[in-house]
């Protein structure tokens, strides 16, 4: 049987429906071209590294559920801050583990508190390093909730308005220590307005607020609660954090209220499970700096899978960060910040991801 001659696709000409005139693989053939036309880029300057500090000397407590991360004593933390500053990250955000906890979270507002001392240590070691502080009471209260707890009609609840006064005092104490930004994370109604008023009254009108504006009551916070020693002693935080099933519309309302109260940067937390919320926030508020928190559970899942040989850690971590950036977040709080900065430096030499 006579073989049918091979069809000359070029004869179809430019009037054809795309192929062969249009071949999108042309833009993927050479690594230099791929890099030239890519739309989403990562930069260490967009990463913020969470760090955990505690009192003591020469103490480095490994966090079992977050391999590669520790609770640092202040002396070792000072050395770490100096080293991290050289990576060119956007900054660090501090979480403190106090020596003592009480019902009011008193050390949170103490000028000699653990975070306040850590801020001073970081500024001594690396004055150029941007230091952000988490403003919340959960690490400082014996019950582990994000505010003052009252028992009303047999139901434990956070006293929203009493908590606001404490958050204002905590933020001012951090500012006095030298923090360059504060980040309220408790999802307490009115927290941004209370902190803004307290900072302004204390002469810190210049200090920006990065609000955890849309924070969901997520299962992905587990490792963090070990790291910060802040797990609730009873109940959960669904009474003040957002329900995971809530739509983006509720998150946008939360964000809008925080902006009206004076938030300078807005945040969505967690990141990977809420990429739709990040994208919706970017579309609704295009001119507002948008952060996303790539949380502990998202980090630890990849770490655990990589340790078992199920994933390429570097590739999976960078792809996750790219997804968050592509969704619209310009600032990413991530436990990968240090490693990602080193990987990206290598990428510039190898032109690979």
C-alpha positions in Angstrom: 0.0 0.0 0.0 1.3 3.4 -1.0 2.3 5.5 2.1 0.5 8.8 2.4 3.0 11.7 2.1 3.7 13.6 5.3 1.7 16.8 5.4 3.7 20.1 5.2 2.3 22.1 8.2 3.9 25.2 6.9 1.6 25.2 4.0 -1.3 26.1 6.3 0.2 29.6 6.6 -0.5 32.3 9.2 -4.3 32.0 8.6 -4.4 28.7 10.6 -5.8 28.6 14.1 -2.5 29.0 15.9 -0.2 26.1 15.4 2.2 25.8 13.6 2.6 29.5 13.3 2.2 29.9 17.0 4.4 27.6 19.1 4.4 28.6 22.8 7.3 26.3 23.4 9.6 28.7 21.6 9.5 30.8 24.8 10.5 27.7 26.9 13.3 26.3 24.7 16.2 28.4 26.1 16.7 29.0 29.8 17.5 32.6 29.1 14.3 33.2 27.3 12.3 31.5 30.0 13.8 33.8 32.6 13.3 36.9 30.3 9.5 36.3 29.9 8.6 35.0 33.4 5.9 37.0 35.0 6.4 36.1 38.7 9.7 36.6 40.4 10.8 36.0 44.0 13.2 38.2 45.8 14.7 37.9 49.3 13.7 41.5 49.9 10.1 40.3 49.9 10.6 37.7 52.6 10.1 38.1 56.4 11.6 35.5 58.7 9.7 34.6 61.8 12.0 34.0 64.8 11.4 32.8 68.4 13.2 34.1 71.4 13.4 33.3 75.1 15.6 34.2 78.1 18.7 32.3 79.0 22.3 32.0 78.0 23.8 29.9 75.1 20.5 28.2 74.6 19.3 26.9 71.2 16.1 24.9 71.7 15.3 22.9 68.5 11.6 22.9 67.5 10.8 19.3 66.8 7.9 19.9 64.5 9.7 22.6 62.5 13.1 21.2 61.5 15.7 23.9 61.0 14.1 26.4 63.5 14.8 27.1 67.1 13.9 29.1 70.1 17.0 31.4 70.6 18.3 32.7 73.8 19.1 36.4 73.5 22.8 36.1 73.3 22.7 33.6 70.4 19.8 35.5 68.8 22.0 38.6 68.6 24.5 36.7 66.5 21.8 35.2 64.4 20.3 38.7 63.7 23.7 39.8 62.4 24.0 36.8 60.1 20.5 37.1 58.8 20.9 40.8 58.0 23.5 39.8 55.4 21.0 37.8 53.4 19.1 40.8 52.3 15.7 39.7 53.6 12.9 42.1 54.0 13.0 41.7 57.8 12.3 39.5 60.7 9.2 39.2 62.9 9.6 38.3 66.6 7.7 36.0 68.8 8.6 35.7 72.5 8.4 33.0 75.1 8.2 34.6 78.5 9.5 33.2 81.8 6.1 33.5 83.4 2.5 33.7 82.2 -0.6 35.0 83.9 -4.2 35.7 83.1 -3.5 39.2 81.8 -0.4 38.4 79.8 1.5 41.0 81.8 5.0 40.5 80.3 3.6 41.4 76.9 3.5 45.0 78.0 6.7 45.0 80.2 9.5 47.2 78.8 11.9 44.6 80.1 9.9 41.8 78.4 11.5 39.1 76.2 10.5 40.6 72.9 11.5 44.1 74.0 14.9 42.9 74.9 15.1 40.9 71.6 14.3 44.1 69.6 17.2 45.9 71.4 19.5 43.0 70.7 18.7 42.9 67.0 19.2 46.7 66.6 22.6 46.4 68.4 23.7 43.6 66.1 22.3 44.8 62.8 20.8 48.3 62.8 19.9 48.0 59.2 17.7 44.9 59.8 13.9 45.7 59.8 12.4 44.4 63.0 8.7 43.7 63.2 7.0 42.5 66.3 3.9 40.3 66.7 1.4 42.1 69.0 -0.8 39.5 70.7 -1.3 38.0 74.2 -1.5 34.3 73.4 2.2 33.6 74.2 1.9 35.5 77.5 -1.3 34.2 79.0 -1.6 31.0 81.0 -4.8 30.0 79.1 -3.2 30.6 75.7 -5.9 32.8 74.2 -5.3 36.1 72.4 -6.9 38.3 75.0 -8.4 38.7 78.5 -10.8 35.8 79.1 -14.1 36.1 81.0 -16.6 33.4 81.9 -20.0 34.6 80.8 -23.0 32.4 81.5 -20.9 29.3 81.6 -19.2 30.1 78.3 -15.6 31.2 78.2 -15.1 34.2 75.9 -12.4 36.8 75.1 -13.2 40.2 76.5 -12.7 42.2 73.3 -12.6 45.7 74.6 -10.5 45.0 77.7 -8.0 43.3 75.4 -7.7 46.4 73.2 -6.2 48.5 76.0 -3.5 45.8 76.5 -2.7 45.6 72.8 -2.2 49.3 72.7 0.2 49.2 75.6 2.1 46.2 74.1 2.6 48.0 70.8 3.9 51.2 72.5 6.3 49.1 74.6 7.7 47.4 71.4 8.0 50.8 69.7 10.0 52.2 72.7 12.3 49.2 72.4 13.0 50.1 68.8 10.6 48.0 66.7 10.1 49.5 63.2 6.7 47.9 62.6 4.1 46.2 64.7 1.8 43.3 63.6 -1.4 42.7 65.6 -2.4 39.1 65.1 -5.3 38.4 67.5 -8.3 39.2 65.2 -9.7 41.3 68.0 -12.3 43.8 66.7 -10.9 47.3 66.7 -7.3 46.2 67.4 -5.8 48.3 64.6 -7.6 51.5 65.7 -6.7 51.0 69.3 -3.0 50.4 68.5 -2.9 53.3 66.1 -4.4 55.7 68.7 -1.9 54.4 71.3 1.1 54.7 69.1 0.1 58.2 67.9 -0.5 59.4 71.5 3.0 58.1 72.5 4.7 60.0 69.6 5.1 57.0 67.2 2.9 58.4 64.4 5.5 57.2 61.9 5.4 53.5 62.9 3.4 51.4 60.4 1.0 48.6 61.3 0.9 45.3 59.4 -2.4 43.8 60.4 -3.3 40.1 60.3 -6.5 41.4 58.8 -7.9 38.0 57.5 -6.7 35.3 59.8 -8.4 32.0 59.7 -8.8 29.4 62.5 -6.6 26.9 60.7 -5.4 23.4 61.3 -2.0 24.5 59.8 -0.9 26.4 63.0 0.0 23.2 64.9 3.8 23.4 64.7 3.8 27.2 65.6 1.9 26.5 68.8 4.8 24.2 69.8 7.4 26.8 68.8 5.7 29.7 70.6 4.3 27.6 73.4 0.9 29.2 72.9 -1.6 26.4 72.4 -4.9 27.2 74.1 -5.3 25.4 77.5 -9.0 25.0 76.7 -11.4 25.6 73.9 -10.2 27.0 70.5 -10.0 30.3 68.8 -12.9 30.0 66.4 -14.7 32.7 68.5 -12.4 35.4 67.1 -10.5 34.0 64.2 -12.3 33.4 60.9 -14.0 30.2 60.0 -12.2 28.3 57.2 -15.5 28.0 55.4 -16.1 31.7 55.3 -16.0 33.2 51.9 -13.6 35.8 50.5 -16.3 38.4 51.0 -16.0 38.1 54.8 -12.3 38.4 54.5 -12.5 41.5 52.4 -14.8 43.1 54.9 -12.3 42.4 57.7 -9.6 43.9 55.6 -11.6 47.0 54.7 -12.4 47.7 58.4 -8.7 47.4 59.3 -7.7 49.8 56.6 -10.3 52.2 57.8 -8.8 52.0 61.3 -5.3 52.8 60.0 -3.6 49.6 58.9 -0.7 50.3 56.5 -0.2 46.7 55.3 -2.8 43.9 55.3 -2.2 40.2 55.7 -3.9 37.0 54.8 -3.0 33.9 57.0 -2.5 31.1 56.2 -1.3 31.5 52.6 -1.5 28.3 50.5 -4.9 27.2 51.6 -6.3 30.7 51.0 -4.7 31.7 47.7 -8.2 32.7 46.6 -8.5 35.2 49.4 -5.0 36.7 48.6 -6.1 37.1 45.0 -9.4 38.7 45.9 -7.6 41.1 48.3 -5.1 42.1 45.6 -7.9 42.8 43.2 -10.1 44.8 45.6 -7.2 46.8 47.2 -4.7 47.2 44.3 -2.7 50.0 45.9 -2.3 48.5 49.4 0.8 46.5 50.4 -0.4 42.9 50.8 1.3 40.2 52.9 0.7 36.5 53.3 1.9 34.2 56.1 3.2 30.9 54.8 2.5 29.2 58.1 4.2 26.5 60.1 2.1 23.6 58.9 2.7 24.5 55.3 6.4 24.5 56.0 6.5 21.3 58.1 4.5 19.3 55.5 7.1 19.9 52.9 10.0 19.3 55.3 8.5 16.0 56.4 7.8 14.8 52.9 11.3 15.8 51.8 12.9 14.0 54.7 11.2 10.8 53.4 12.3 11.4 49.9 8.8 12.0 48.6 9.5 15.6 47.5 12.3 17.7 46.3 12.5 20.2 49.2 14.0 23.1 47.3 11.7 22.8 44.3 8.5 22.3 46.4 9.3 25.3 48.7 10.1 27.7 45.9 7.1 26.6 43.9 4.9 27.3 47.0 6.4 30.7 47.4 5.9 31.4 43.7 2.2 30.5 44.1 1.8 32.9 47.0 3.5 35.6 45.0 1.5 34.9 41.9 -1.7 35.2 43.9 -0.8 38.7 44.7 1.2 38.9 47.9 4.2 41.3 47.7 5.4 40.3 51.2 5.7 36.7 52.3 6.3 35.8 56.0 7.9 32.4 55.6 10.1 29.9 57.5 11.8 29.3 54.2 13.1 32.9 54.1 16.7 32.1 54.9 17.0 29.0 52.7 15.0 30.6 49.9 17.4 33.6 49.8 20.3 31.2 49.4 18.6 29.2 46.7 17.7 32.3 44.8 21.3 33.4 44.9 22.2 30.1 43.4 19.4 30.5 40.7 21.1 33.7 39.5 24.1 31.7 38.7 22.4 28.6 37.2 19.3 30.2 35.7 17.2 27.3 37.1 14.3 27.1 39.5 
